Amino acid sequence: MISKNFYYILIVRVSLICICALAMGYYFNEKNYFVLILIGIFIVIQASLLIRFFNTTNLKIAYFFKALLNEDFTLSFSENQSLTSLKELNINLNKLNNKFQSTHLHNQTQERYYQELIKQAEIGVLTINTKGHILFANPRAEKLLNHSPLTHVKQLNKISADLYELLLNTLNFNRKLIQINNERESIQLAIKATTIQLNGNQLKLITLQDINSELDTKETDSWIKLIRVLTHEMMNSIAPITSISESLLKHHQNNKNTTDVTIIDTETTDIMDKGLQIIKSQGDDLIRFVQSYRSFLNVPKPEKKLVNTTTLFEKLELLFEKQLIHKNINFKISTPPNLDLYVDEQQFTQVLINLVKNAIQSLNEITDPKIELIAKVTEDSQKMIVVKDNGIGITSEEMERIFIPFYTTKTNGTGVGLSISKQIIQLHGGNLKVQSTKAMGTVFSIIL
């Protein structure tokens, strides 16, 4: 509607100017200068009106867009116009202005909501640009880092040199642990970083989480479980010793006044021998238990070097060759030829021996036993070693305790193999995980 009216007005006024121009030519030849002057004045008036018409429309549109750029939605155009084209233009500009205003208010409401949500979050959030400027830091981040306001990444160097180096030199990482010490407290932070593109700018999004409370809860839970296991194992060894000692003492007191010394000596000697053998056996068990505890506490620091996975796996296969053949186990190795691990070869071999040994023991009642030893690189560029079997599996209750020191389901086990293995992998900066389903097999994964 606007374009048609505008088009008609333009045609009429241009036509009038053209007709007047032709009339001027005619009267110029007739040398009728008075009429010529009148027509000239009329052409000037029409040209002025045409220019004014264009300027009015252009200025309204220009004011409209300028107001939008300045986020000023108070601009309103009069809808009481004599010209239909201008009236329709003003009506639609007002409608468009209201639409923009409504959208802007909606976006502002959402933005305030998300900002308030981030401010109230228990996780610290930082946004850093390529020049190191901190564009956004929520109150939780400032509280965790004990610094306000946070404006540049260089400020973090005073808080923690490790944190500064990490954020300065690393673009993306899944989870890093950094300990920050200040005059108030010591905080253990779990940090994640993600690089995002926003409006053509590269930004680094950092999240900070205080895991002290989580660690304290897990530490308390671990101590409770450990003490429970220690108490159980020690009572198993000490209870028979106490019981046999009481029996021997009671037997000695009952036969104190017996007159036949020879009979007493023979019977007493026989009972004493049996009792002392039991006491010695239980004492040896207790000593082995304490020695296992000592070995768990004294895992040395890894001496790392590059170890080829193919060579490592072939050594393991050779080590278990007799057991694998004897039990008819299908042992499969899968690894890229050039994959190297930066590990302590002796300690890492010990871990794999424990895992393969457990896998072999879980296959005792399986008709088609299989073990897979896999090395690969994950999508996150992490190196992973997998020990997989199709054995009897692990129950959910056992899964909760499987890495607790001295917990074991075996009659002749010490319960330190898996706990030491997990400790060794943690000393290498990795993690040892397990997945299992009863009667479906078990998968141990080492992630470095």
LINSULHU-V31194 format. One record per helix or strand of 2 or more residues. SS is the DSSP state (hx for helix, st for strand). FROM is the first residue (numbers start at 0). TO is the last residue. If there is no record, write none. Layout:
SS | FROM | TO
SS | FROM | TO
//
This chain:
hx | 1 | 28
hx | 32 | 68
hx | 83 | 119
st | 123 | 128
st | 132 | 136
hx | 138 | 144
hx | 154 | 158
hx | 160 | 168
st | 172 | 180
st | 185 | 197
st | 200 | 209
hx | 211 | 253
hx | 260 | 296
st | 304 | 307
hx | 308 | 318
hx | 320 | 325
st | 329 | 333
st | 339 | 342
hx | 344 | 360
st | 369 | 376
st | 382 | 388
hx | 395 | 400
hx | 416 | 426
st | 430 | 436
st | 440 | 446
//
